[in-house]
């Protein structure tokens, strides 16, 4: 990645959650790869597709008891002081009459990728952008059902959500400081509306920026190596929290919560691979979760995990 970015060669990349699998496609290789990509600055999905059917969508979440097993492991570690924020995720079987390709074409999201009938995601979350020597990140933490009364204000002022958001902003500010100078929070607790087939949600994000250190200039790979896994889908402190996640979740995240991005020869736009549906044999699984702190309530976290099982087709 460093070699290509130093030579200013445009490419698209995908890195899985544990940075064990990294795929790189030069611009002329994207179409041949079977990837469909729809980013703000890059799209190879030129066809117009119409959806002439009523969407069928059913999810089969695990029981509260099953969810509780991993949740308790997380809470125990938080009480022991091993972590103060853990992003706990689950995989949920879903049934739908939509193909992964149809979900790609008809979802409304900032970032979408369909990968060889293996997975599709429709992510609202930017990871980092690099623009003219400046690096920016937009951690997203905290969601709420938009139909609730004064939902945006409730989200902004919810003690648990606020603490979680502060933690992630602090973590990402620290992470950026490894590759950038003059790191600062430009925007705090910004609220976005996300429309979906099932329900509308409000999501909370912030903007943090810095100037890339001279030793990292043009080295996209080296920067990713420092910054990954993304703090918003891991927690803090990172190394110990990763151990807790691997023990508590008991399944392989794979590319879910990894990152992918488009380097255009000068600048970079990348996202966190969330809102993610994966095919295993003939079955489909939706991977979702949320941040756990010492203030988290089991039922609320279980509900948040289920709230995020949606397609943004409306």
PLY file of the C-alpha trace (Angstrom):
ply
format ascii 1.0
element vertex 314
property float x
property float y
property float z
element edge 313
property int vertex1
property int vertex2
end_header
0.00 0.00 0.00
2.86 2.37 0.85
4.56 1.60 -2.45
1.44 2.40 -4.50
0.49 5.52 -2.52
4.06 6.92 -2.65
3.93 6.41 -6.44
0.49 8.10 -6.46
-1.13 5.06 -8.10
-4.91 4.94 -7.44
-6.17 1.78 -5.72
-9.03 0.33 -3.66
-8.24 -1.74 -0.56
-10.03 -3.92 1.99
-8.56 -4.94 5.35
-10.35 -7.39 7.65
-10.95 -6.83 11.38
-7.69 -8.46 12.55
-5.62 -7.15 9.59
-4.95 -10.77 8.56
-6.44 -10.44 5.06
-5.69 -7.41 2.90
-6.93 -7.06 -0.66
-5.67 -4.36 -3.02
-7.11 -3.55 -6.44
-5.68 -0.98 -8.83
-8.30 1.09 -10.62
-8.37 -1.14 -13.73
-8.66 -4.31 -11.61
-11.81 -3.39 -9.64
-14.30 -4.39 -12.35
-12.48 -7.65 -13.16
-12.52 -8.61 -9.45
-16.32 -8.90 -9.29
-16.43 -6.14 -6.68
-19.19 -3.55 -6.82
-18.21 -0.34 -5.07
-20.27 2.78 -4.43
-18.35 5.47 -2.52
-18.71 9.22 -2.75
-15.62 9.50 -4.98
-15.70 6.08 -6.66
-18.51 4.06 -8.16
-18.47 1.21 -10.67
-22.19 0.47 -10.32
-23.44 2.37 -13.33
-26.52 0.26 -14.06
-29.95 1.38 -12.95
-31.85 -1.40 -11.20
-35.54 -1.35 -10.38
-36.99 -3.27 -7.47
-40.35 -4.74 -8.45
-41.20 -6.69 -5.34
-42.40 -6.19 -1.83
-39.44 -6.63 0.47
-39.57 -9.62 2.79
-37.25 -9.34 5.77
-37.11 -11.48 8.88
-34.38 -11.78 11.51
-33.85 -14.55 14.04
-31.85 -12.99 16.91
-30.30 -15.18 19.55
-32.09 -15.31 22.89
-31.41 -12.78 25.61
-29.82 -15.63 27.64
-27.40 -16.41 24.81
-26.53 -12.70 24.35
-26.01 -12.43 28.12
-23.14 -14.98 28.21
-20.75 -12.75 26.27
-22.20 -9.57 27.80
-21.37 -10.87 31.30
-17.79 -11.65 30.26
-17.46 -8.08 28.98
-18.95 -6.56 32.13
-16.71 -8.67 34.36
-13.62 -7.36 32.55
-14.87 -3.78 32.81
-15.41 -4.21 36.56
-11.87 -5.63 36.87
-10.51 -2.51 35.13
-9.27 -4.39 32.04
-11.32 -2.17 29.71
-13.68 0.77 29.97
-15.38 0.38 26.59
-15.91 -2.86 24.67
-17.68 -3.09 21.32
-19.62 -6.38 21.65
-21.08 -7.78 18.41
-23.20 -10.75 17.41
-24.22 -12.53 14.20
-27.92 -12.96 13.52
-29.49 -15.19 10.90
-31.79 -13.33 8.53
-34.17 -14.33 5.73
-35.01 -12.02 2.86
-36.23 -12.22 -0.73
-33.48 -9.73 -1.67
-30.20 -10.98 -3.12
-26.96 -9.47 -1.79
-26.61 -7.69 -5.13
-30.10 -6.19 -4.85
-29.31 -5.02 -1.32
-26.20 -3.32 -2.73
-28.08 -1.56 -5.54
-31.08 -0.39 -3.51
-29.57 0.54 -0.13
-29.04 4.19 0.67
-25.68 4.65 2.38
-22.51 6.71 2.20
-20.39 3.61 1.51
-21.50 0.37 -0.15
-19.61 -2.71 -1.32
-20.84 -6.00 -2.77
-18.14 -8.66 -2.78
-18.47 -11.69 -5.07
-21.67 -13.00 -3.50
-19.75 -13.32 -0.21
-20.88 -10.18 1.61
-22.52 -6.80 1.21
-22.37 -3.79 3.49
-23.97 -0.35 3.55
-21.97 1.71 6.00
-22.75 5.19 7.29
-19.37 5.46 9.08
-16.28 7.16 7.63
-13.02 5.83 9.07
-10.36 8.31 7.93
-10.11 10.81 5.12
-6.83 12.27 3.93
-7.12 15.58 2.11
-4.05 17.65 1.16
-1.83 16.36 3.96
-4.57 16.55 6.59
-6.10 13.45 8.17
-9.68 13.45 9.49
-11.69 10.80 11.32
-15.40 10.65 12.22
-16.06 8.20 15.07
-19.71 7.16 15.24
-21.00 5.99 18.61
-24.55 6.07 19.94
-27.84 5.31 18.15
-31.51 5.71 19.06
-34.89 4.96 17.51
-35.80 8.24 15.77
-39.53 7.78 16.44
-39.08 8.34 20.19
-40.08 11.74 21.52
-37.19 14.29 21.32
-34.99 11.38 20.21
-31.99 13.50 19.08
-31.88 15.40 22.39
-32.38 12.23 24.40
-29.43 10.63 22.56
-27.17 13.66 23.09
-27.91 13.77 26.81
-28.09 10.07 27.63
-25.41 9.46 30.28
-24.31 6.09 28.99
-24.27 7.10 25.30
-22.46 10.34 26.14
-19.77 8.53 28.16
-19.31 6.04 25.34
-19.00 8.83 22.78
-16.47 10.77 24.91
-14.39 7.59 25.28
-14.31 6.89 21.54
-13.49 10.50 20.68
-10.64 10.42 23.19
-9.40 7.09 21.82
-9.49 8.27 18.20
-7.78 11.52 19.13
-5.01 9.44 20.70
-4.82 7.15 17.67
-4.55 10.07 15.23
-1.76 11.53 17.35
0.40 8.54 16.37
0.40 9.61 12.72
-0.48 13.34 12.91
0.41 16.57 14.71
-1.92 19.31 15.99
-4.79 16.86 16.50
-8.05 18.51 17.54
-11.80 17.87 17.80
-13.52 20.04 15.18
-17.10 18.91 15.72
-18.57 17.11 18.72
-21.75 15.04 19.05
-23.13 15.67 15.57
-26.49 13.90 15.00
-27.34 12.18 11.68
-30.68 10.67 10.62
-30.43 7.21 9.03
-33.56 6.08 7.17
-34.29 2.35 6.90
-36.98 -0.07 5.76
-37.61 -1.14 9.36
-37.24 2.10 11.37
-35.42 5.43 11.28
-32.44 5.87 13.58
-30.42 8.82 14.85
-26.65 8.26 15.08
-24.09 10.42 16.89
-20.64 11.23 15.45
-17.77 13.70 15.89
-14.99 15.04 13.66
-11.30 14.95 14.62
-8.42 16.21 12.46
-4.65 16.62 12.38
-1.72 17.30 10.06
0.06 14.13 8.88
3.56 13.78 10.35
6.35 14.07 7.73
7.47 10.45 8.30
3.98 9.17 7.34
3.46 11.44 4.32
2.16 9.38 1.39
2.36 6.11 3.36
-1.25 4.91 3.52
-0.25 1.37 4.55
1.93 2.50 7.46
-0.85 4.78 8.72
-3.43 1.97 8.55
-1.06 -0.34 10.42
-0.90 2.20 13.27
-4.62 3.02 13.33
-6.23 -0.43 13.03
-8.41 -1.98 14.32
-10.67 1.07 14.23
-11.31 2.36 17.76
-15.05 2.84 17.32
-15.64 -0.90 16.73
-13.08 -2.13 19.23
-13.00 -0.08 22.45
-10.32 1.04 24.89
-7.61 0.35 25.79
-7.11 -1.45 22.50
-4.83 -4.50 23.07
-6.63 -5.83 26.18
-10.06 -5.00 24.75
-9.28 -7.04 21.64
-8.56 -10.08 23.84
-11.88 -9.56 25.67
-13.79 -9.34 22.36
-12.23 -12.51 20.94
-13.19 -14.39 24.12
-16.71 -12.93 24.58
-17.98 -13.03 20.98
-16.98 -16.59 20.11
-17.33 -16.08 16.34
-15.08 -14.78 13.57
-15.85 -11.19 12.53
-13.90 -11.61 9.27
-14.25 -8.49 7.12
-17.02 -7.14 9.35
-15.68 -4.07 11.25
-12.59 -4.05 9.05
-11.97 -1.03 6.83
-11.88 -0.39 3.12
-10.92 2.69 1.18
-10.23 4.41 -2.11
-6.94 6.23 -2.71
-7.30 8.40 -5.83
-3.58 9.11 -6.27
-3.67 12.12 -3.94
-6.35 11.77 -1.28
-8.02 8.94 0.63
-11.61 8.18 1.65
-12.17 5.11 3.83
-14.97 3.58 5.87
-15.60 1.09 8.66
-17.31 -2.02 7.26
-20.45 -2.05 9.43
-24.13 -2.78 8.59
-22.84 -6.01 7.18
-24.54 -9.10 5.70
-22.54 -12.24 4.98
-23.39 -15.46 3.18
-22.46 -18.78 4.77
-23.51 -21.67 2.55
-27.19 -20.99 1.82
-27.74 -18.87 4.92
-27.42 -15.12 5.46
-26.10 -13.54 8.64
-26.30 -9.90 9.74
-23.47 -8.82 12.06
-24.25 -6.02 14.51
-23.50 -4.78 18.02
-22.69 -1.80 20.19
-20.42 -0.35 22.84
-20.59 -1.71 26.39
-19.55 0.40 29.40
-20.00 -0.07 33.15
-23.36 1.76 32.78
-24.72 -0.60 30.13
-27.97 -2.44 30.80
-28.32 -5.92 29.35
-31.81 -5.41 27.85
-30.86 -2.06 26.25
-27.73 -3.49 24.60
-29.66 -6.52 23.33
-32.25 -4.14 21.84
-29.55 -1.97 20.21
-27.99 -5.02 18.58
-31.43 -5.92 17.16
-32.20 -2.31 16.12
-29.20 -2.34 13.80
-30.47 -5.35 11.82
-31.99 -3.42 8.93
-31.63 -2.49 5.29
-31.65 1.24 4.39
-34.12 0.79 1.53
-37.05 3.20 1.77
0 1
1 2
2 3
3 4
4 5
5 6
6 7
7 8
8 9
9 10
10 11
11 12
12 13
13 14
14 15
15 16
16 17
17 18
18 19
19 20
20 21
21 22
22 23
23 24
24 25
25 26
26 27
27 28
28 29
29 30
30 31
31 32
32 33
33 34
34 35
35 36
36 37
37 38
38 39
39 40
40 41
41 42
42 43
43 44
44 45
45 46
46 47
47 48
48 49
49 50
50 51
51 52
52 53
53 54
54 55
55 56
56 57
57 58
58 59
59 60
60 61
61 62
62 63
63 64
64 65
65 66
66 67
67 68
68 69
69 70
70 71
71 72
72 73
73 74
74 75
75 76
76 77
77 78
78 79
79 80
80 81
81 82
82 83
83 84
84 85
85 86
86 87
87 88
88 89
89 90
90 91
91 92
92 93
93 94
94 95
95 96
96 97
97 98
98 99
99 100
100 101
101 102
102 103
103 104
104 105
105 106
106 107
107 108
108 109
109 110
110 111
111 112
112 113
113 114
114 115
115 116
116 117
117 118
118 119
119 120
120 121
121 122
122 123
123 124
124 125
125 126
126 127
127 128
128 129
129 130
130 131
131 132
132 133
133 134
134 135
135 136
136 137
137 138
138 139
139 140
140 141
141 142
142 143
143 144
144 145
145 146
146 147
147 148
148 149
149 150
150 151
151 152
152 153
153 154
154 155
155 156
156 157
157 158
158 159
159 160
160 161
161 162
162 163
163 164
164 165
165 166
166 167
167 168
168 169
169 170
170 171
171 172
172 173
173 174
174 175
175 176
176 177
177 178
178 179
179 180
180 181
181 182
182 183
183 184
184 185
185 186
186 187
187 188
188 189
189 190
190 191
191 192
192 193
193 194
194 195
195 196
196 197
197 198
198 199
199 200
200 201
201 202
202 203
203 204
204 205
205 206
206 207
207 208
208 209
209 210
210 211
211 212
212 213
213 214
214 215
215 216
216 217
217 218
218 219
219 220
220 221
221 222
222 223
223 224
224 225
225 226
226 227
227 228
228 229
229 230
230 231
231 232
232 233
233 234
234 235
235 236
236 237
237 238
238 239
239 240
240 241
241 242
242 243
243 244
244 245
245 246
246 247
247 248
248 249
249 250
250 251
251 252
252 253
253 254
254 255
255 256
256 257
257 258
258 259
259 260
260 261
261 262
262 263
263 264
264 265
265 266
266 267
267 268
268 269
269 270
270 271
271 272
272 273
273 274
274 275
275 276
276 277
277 278
278 279
279 280
280 281
281 282
282 283
283 284
284 285
285 286
286 287
287 288
288 289
289 290
290 291
291 292
292 293
293 294
294 295
295 296
296 297
297 298
298 299
299 300
300 301
301 302
302 303
303 304
304 305
305 306
306 307
307 308
308 309
309 310
310 311
311 312
312 313
